[in-house]
Amino acid sequence: MDPEAFSKKLVSLQSSLLHFAYSLTANRDDAYDLLQDTTLKALDNRDKYIDNTNFKGWVFTIMRNIFINNYRRVVRNQTVVDQSDDLHLLNVVQDSGLDTPEGVFAMHEINKCINSFNAEYREPFSMFVSGYKYHEIAEKMSLPLGTVKSRIFFARKKLQMSLKDYR
C-alpha cells in the first residue's frame, strides 16, 4: 500500500480509535495520548502492514498492545523491591487501620467471629493467618494436606458470610 493511501486509511479510523482508546482508559487525556501513540506506531511500522489484510484490526491491535504494555509498566513501577542487605524495608510498620475506633471495633468483630469457629476450623485458619504454610500446618496438626486446605477454605467462607455486612 502506498504511503498516501495508508495515511488516508489511518486518518479515517481516528474517531473509532479514539472511542476504543476511551473505552480502555476511561480518561479523555489518556485516550488522546493512547491515540497519538498508536498513530505514531502505525506510521513507523507502515512497512510491516501486509496488503489485503484487515487494516482496522491491525491498527486496533496496535492500540490494545500499547495499552497493555503501558499498564504493565505502571504496575511494574509501583512494585517495591527491597534490595537492602537486611531487608529492613520489609519490616517497616505500615498503617494497620487499628488507630481508629472503627478499626478496633472491626478487628474485635473479626476475632469474635473466628473464636466462635469449632477448634478443627479455628486452629488451622489462625495458623494460616499467622503466616504458616499449608504443609507446615498439616505437619503440626498431623492432618492430611487436603484436609488443612479445605478447613481453611471453609473457615474463610464462614468468616465472609459472618462479616458480609462490613463490605
C-alpha positions in Angstrom: 0.0 0.0 0.0 1.4 3.4 -0.9 2.1 5.9 1.9 -0.7 8.2 0.9 -3.4 5.5 0.9 -2.1 4.2 4.2 -2.3 7.7 5.8 -5.8 8.2 4.5 -7.0 4.9 5.9 -5.3 5.7 9.2 -6.9 9.2 9.4 -10.4 7.7 8.6 -10.0 5.5 11.6 -9.1 8.2 14.1 -12.7 8.6 15.6 -13.1 4.9 16.0 -9.7 4.6 17.6 -10.5 7.4 19.9 -13.7 5.7 21.1 -11.7 2.5 21.6 -9.0 4.3 23.5 -11.5 6.0 25.7 -13.1 2.6 26.5 -9.7 1.3 27.5 -8.6 4.2 29.6 -11.8 5.8 30.8 -10.0 9.1 30.8 -10.1 11.7 28.0 -6.5 12.8 28.2 -5.1 9.3 28.4 -7.3 8.3 25.5 -5.8 11.1 23.4 -2.3 10.1 24.4 -3.0 6.4 23.5 -4.4 7.5 20.1 -1.3 9.6 19.4 1.0 6.7 20.4 -1.0 4.3 18.2 -0.9 6.6 15.2 2.8 7.1 15.5 3.5 3.4 15.9 1.3 2.6 12.9 3.1 5.2 10.8 6.5 3.9 12.0 5.6 0.3 11.2 3.8 1.0 7.9 6.2 -1.3 6.1 5.1 -4.2 8.3 1.5 -3.9 7.2 0.6 -6.6 4.7 -1.8 -5.6 1.9 -5.2 -7.3 1.7 -5.4 -7.9 5.4 -7.7 -6.3 7.9 -6.2 -2.8 8.3 -8.7 -1.7 11.1 -7.9 -4.9 13.1 -4.2 -4.3 12.6 -4.4 -0.7 14.0 -6.7 -1.7 16.8 -4.3 -4.5 17.8 -1.5 -2.0 18.0 -3.6 0.2 20.3 -4.5 -2.7 22.5 -0.9 -3.8 22.8 0.3 -0.3 23.6 -2.3 0.0 26.3 -1.4 -3.4 27.8 2.3 -2.6 27.8 1.7 0.8 29.4 -0.4 -0.9 32.1 2.2 -3.5 32.8 4.9 -0.8 33.0 2.8 1.2 35.6 2.3 -2.0 37.7 6.0 -2.9 37.5 7.0 0.7 38.5 4.7 0.5 41.6 6.2 -2.7 42.8 8.6 -2.2 45.7 11.7 -4.5 45.7 13.6 -4.3 48.9 17.3 -4.6 47.9 18.7 -3.6 51.3 21.1 -6.0 53.0 19.0 -6.8 56.0 15.6 -6.3 54.3 14.7 -3.6 56.7 12.1 -2.1 54.4 10.0 -5.3 54.7 9.8 -4.7 58.5 8.6 -1.1 58.3 5.4 -0.8 60.3 2.5 0.1 58.0 -0.8 1.6 58.8 -3.0 -1.2 60.1 -6.2 0.8 60.4 -6.4 0.0 64.1 -5.8 3.6 65.1 -9.4 4.5 64.6 -12.3 3.3 66.8 -13.9 1.7 63.7 -10.7 -0.3 63.0 -10.6 -1.5 66.6 -14.3 -2.4 66.6 -13.9 -4.3 63.2 -10.9 -6.2 64.5 -12.8 -7.1 67.6 -15.7 -8.4 65.5 -13.4 -10.4 63.3 -11.7 -12.0 66.3 -15.0 -12.8 67.9 -16.2 -14.5 64.7 -13.0 -16.5 64.4 -13.2 -17.6 68.0 -16.7 -18.8 67.5 -15.5 -21.5 65.0 -15.0 -25.1 66.1 -11.4 -25.8 67.0 -11.0 -28.0 63.9 -11.5 -24.9 61.7 -10.2 -22.2 64.1 -6.7 -23.6 64.7 -5.7 -24.2 61.0 -7.2 -20.9 60.0 -5.4 -19.0 62.8 -2.1 -20.6 61.9 -2.6 -19.8 58.2 -3.4 -16.1 59.1 -0.3 -16.1 61.3 1.9 -17.0 58.3 2.2 -20.8 58.4 2.2 -22.6 55.1 -0.3 -25.3 54.4 2.3 -28.1 54.7 3.6 -26.7 58.0 0.0 -26.7 59.4 -0.5 -30.2 58.2 2.7 -31.4 59.9 1.9 -29.6 63.2 -1.6 -30.8 63.4 -0.9 -34.3 62.0 -3.5 -33.9 59.3 -3.5 -34.6 55.5 -2.7 -31.5 53.4 -6.1 -31.6 51.6 -7.9 -31.6 55.0 -6.0 -28.5 56.1 -6.7 -26.7 52.8 -10.4 -27.5 52.9 -10.7 -26.4 56.6 -9.0 -23.1 55.9 -11.3 -22.6 52.8 -14.4 -23.3 54.8 -13.3 -21.1 57.7 -12.7 -18.3 55.2 -16.1 -18.8 53.7 -17.7 -18.8 57.2 -15.9 -15.6 58.0 -17.0 -13.9 54.8 -20.6 -14.9 55.4 -20.5 -13.7 59.1 -19.0 -10.4 58.1 -20.8 -9.7 54.9 -22.4 -6.6 56.3 -19.0 -4.9 56.6 -18.4 -4.8 52.9 
